[in-house]
C-alpha cells in the first residue's frame, strides 16, 4: 500500500487484530495436531522456529501476539507447549539426523555472513573463540575482580560475534558503525585477555566497560570451556 494511502496507527485496532490472529494460529495448530494424530496414530511434535528479532522489529505487536498465543494455547486441550528439553526427555522415539549447512538468508547459505566485504573479521573471531575456550578451561575457579573480568571477556566475544555487524556490512547499511562496533569489542577482548593473563586488571576501566555494556547479566565465562560443556552434555 502506498504511504499516502495508509491510515494513522491505532493501538486499539492493532491489538484487536493481534487477538484475532493469535486465535487463528492456535486453532490452526490444534486442527493440524488432529490431522497428524489420525494419519500416524502416534504422539506428534510440531517445531515452530522463528527469527525472534522480527517480533517487534518488523512487527510492532509481535510480542503481544506471542503472549496471546501462549495464553490461548494453555486454555485448549489439543496440544501443550513444550521446550526442546521437554521433548528430548519425553521418551518418544525420534529419528536422529544431521541437517545440512544452510541459512534463511539470501541464496540459502551463509553468503551474507561470509563474503569479500566481511571476510576480514573471521580470523579475529576464531582466534578470540579459541582464546576464550582456553582461558575458561585454565581458570575454572576465578573469584572477585578476575571473575568479573572473565565474564566481561565473554560478553565482548558474544557482542563481537553478533551477526548484525556482518549483515550490515554485506547490505551496505551503516557500514562504518558495524565496523566500529566489531573493532571495539575485539580490541576490548584483547585488552581484557592481556590483563587477565598478566594478573594486572585495571579495575576502573573494567567498571566503565561493565557499565557501558551490561548485557547478559548472568553470563558465566565457564560455559565457554568447550571440554567442560562437551562432558556435561
Secondary structure, 3 states (H helix, E strand, C coil): CCHHHCCCCCHHHHHHHHHHHHHHHHHHHHHHHHHHHHHHCCCCCCCCCCCCCHHHHCECCHHHHHHHHHHHHCCCCCCCCCCHHHHHCCCCCCCCCCCCCCCCCHHHCHHHCCCCCCHHHHHHHHHHHHHHHHHHHHCCCCCHHHHHHHHHHHHHHHHHCCHHHHHHHHHCCCHHHHHHHHHHHHHHHHHHHHHHHCCCCCHHHHHHHHHHCCCCCCCCHHHHCHHHHHHHC
